[in-house]
Structure formats: C-alpha cells, structure tokens
Amino acid sequence: MTDMTDSEFPGIIAGGGDLAAFLGANKGAVDAALADAGALLFRGFDVPDPHAFDAAVEGFGEAGFTYEDSLSNAVRTNVTPRVFTANEAPPTTEIFLHHEMAQTPLYPSKLFFYCEIAAEEGGATPLCRSDWVLDRLSEEAPQFVARIEEQGVRYTNVMPGDDDAGSGQGRSWRSTLSAADKSEAEARLQHLGYSWEWRENGTLQATTPVLDAVRVLPDGRRTFFNQLIAAFRGWADSRNDPNRAITFGDGTAITTEEMAPAIAIADQLTYDLAWQPGDMALVDNFLVMHGRRPFSGKRRVLASLVA
C-alpha cells in the first residue's frame, strides 16, 4: 500500500515493497508530484543496498548523467556505472546550498539520493526551493536580481593536478576535463568557452564563460539557478579563495553585501532532510538547491543523476 501525501515541501511518498516497480508503474504521478513539490522523499520502500538503488533509478526510466562526463568539482567514487558517492569531503565540511553543476555549462535535470547508512549525528541534506528564494530576493534586493539576470555570472576555480579528497572542490583537472595532459585539458576548456591559467605547482585556474544565474522553467516559474551561495560560502581550500570565486558577467566581483540577502533568505527557507536508512529522494535540479550538513559517525549517501 502506497500513500502519496500532500506536503508543501518536500513531497513525501510513503510505501513498501519494490521501489523500482513502483516508479515504473507510477511514472506519470511521480513526475506530477515532483513538478509540484520540487523534491520527493520515498520512505518505507525496500531499498536495502546500492544495487537496489540502481534498479530504482533504472525503473524511473530516464537517461543517466554520469560523473565521468560531468564537470563536477567534487571528488566522488562510482559504486555502479550510474551510482556514485555524493561527496567525499571530510565530515566536518559543510556543503552549502547549490544547484548541481550550475557552475558549469553542463548539468543534470534531476538528482537521486539514497541513504545506505545514516550518520550518528548531523548529516542532513538541506533542501531549498529556488523559486521561493528568487521571489523574496526580487523584493528585497531588486537591483542585484536585475544585474545577475542582465549580465549573468562567472565562476573561477583552481583545480589540483591530482584528486584532493580533503576538499569539497578537490577533483583534479585531469578527472574533471577527462584529459591525460595539458594540451587535452586546454582543448576541452577552449571548446567549453573557458579562460584558464596554469600555475607553477601544477594546478589549473579556470574561469567559466558567462553563465545564467536565473532560469525560467517551462511553466513560467523563475529560479535562482546558480552556484553563488555555495561558491561564496564554501569554495575555500588551500587553492581557492571564495572572495575571488564569483563575479558578475562583466568580471566585477560580487561582494559580501550583495550576497547577504540571498544567503539569509535561503537559510530561512531551507528544510533539512534527516535521513533514515533505505530512504531515497528525487530532486528537480532546476527548482531545488541542496547541500550537506556536517556530521559525526559513519554516513553513506549515494547519488545518481538524470540528464
């Protein structure tokens, strides 16, 4: 017996039995619920391990978006070809709100998360409706919204030569760009419209082309679709300075004062999804931002992306 419960945010689908079969048989209803809520939590189904999670994603019936083909900055490890670790940054590192890969020209439309092991303490996945954020921000900081809509934004990230699992931004330039050497990396960057600079220590500083910061959905809703909050609050490691990570499209730095309203509004509107083992969540990447709270104890949350 499965119950689709009306919930403002996120939507909750409580049930039992095989989740892959449920998703295959109820695809239309799940799509409608996701479009309404932006994020769905599937709780009580029989999802005992990563292979059952993989089967559930397969049952959903949409094309995958692999980690290998992405430009994600995070270090991840594949469990199956379509399932990988969500982020291997240390437990004390907070991953701040963002739309997955919105700091790149290539991003997925939907995200699946699966909790195999819940943390002893902490480790929730914060979720935030980006359309609600933009509605509030348009009232409280209209000039900022007008500028990011008109100019777009750019992101600068310094990538190591080898993976650095101690950083949320630790994926190497070789892995990120699927490049064996500098010439292959430069060819990929040029194709994508990036500018770049090699550093003496073997790291690569790359700056994106101008990217949209506001997205208009097919139904007319407008969302704060970007990585501004995560980059400003969290892109700090031995290579990266958050104060230099984000600019307006004209190259002007985005200041603390300009970011403060967006951060405050998003924090107010955030729902913390406290995981239970066997939970699976489906997130509309164009509508909802997500992150990761710090935690203690062992935690294993896996992810799979939809093109």
TAUR-V420923 format. One record per backbone hydrogen bond with DSSP energy under -1.0 kcal/mol. NH is the residue of the N-H (numbers start at 1). CO is the residue of the C=O. Records with the same first field share a line. If there is no record, write none. Layout:
NH = CO, CO
//
This chain:
3 = 14
5 = 12
11 = 39
13 = 41
14 = 3
15 = 43
22 = 18
23 = 19
24 = 20
25 = 21
26 = 22
30 = 26
31 = 27
32 = 28
33 = 29
34 = 30
35 = 31
36 = 32
37 = 33
38 = 34
40 = 282
41 = 11
42 = 280
43 = 13
46 = 17
47 = 45
53 = 49
54 = 50
55 = 51
56 = 52
57 = 53
58 = 54
59 = 55
60 = 56
65 = 305
70 = 67
79 = 83
80 = 83
84 = 303
85 = 77
86 = 301
88 = 75
93 = 90
95 = 292
98 = 290
99 = 226
102 = 99
104 = 101
109 = 306
110 = 306
111 = 283
112 = 304
113 = 281
114 = 302
115 = 279
116 = 300
117 = 300
120 = 296
121 = 296
123 = 294
125 = 273
127 = 271
128 = 289
130 = 287
133 = 129
134 = 130
135 = 131
136 = 132
137 = 133
138 = 134
140 = 136
141 = 137
145 = 141
146 = 142
147 = 143
148 = 144
149 = 145
150 = 146
151 = 147
152 = 148
153 = 211
154 = 247
156 = 245
157 = 206
159 = 204
164 = 170
167 = 164
170 = 167
171 = 73
173 = 160
176 = 172
177 = 173
179 = 174
185 = 181
186 = 182
187 = 183
188 = 184
189 = 185
190 = 186
191 = 187
192 = 188
194 = 189
195 = 207
197 = 205
199 = 203
202 = 199
204 = 159
205 = 197
206 = 157
207 = 195
208 = 155
211 = 153
215 = 223
217 = 221
220 = 217
223 = 215
225 = 223
226 = 224
231 = 227
232 = 228
233 = 229
234 = 230
235 = 231
236 = 234
237 = 240
244 = 241
245 = 242
247 = 154
248 = 252
249 = 152
251 = 248
254 = 246
259 = 255
260 = 256
263 = 259
264 = 260
265 = 261
266 = 262
267 = 263
268 = 264
269 = 265
271 = 127
273 = 125
278 = 115
279 = 276
280 = 42
281 = 113
282 = 40
283 = 111
284 = 38
285 = 109
287 = 284
288 = 284
289 = 128
290 = 98
291 = 126
292 = 95
293 = 124
295 = 91
296 = 121
300 = 117
302 = 114
303 = 84
304 = 112
306 = 110
307 = 63
//
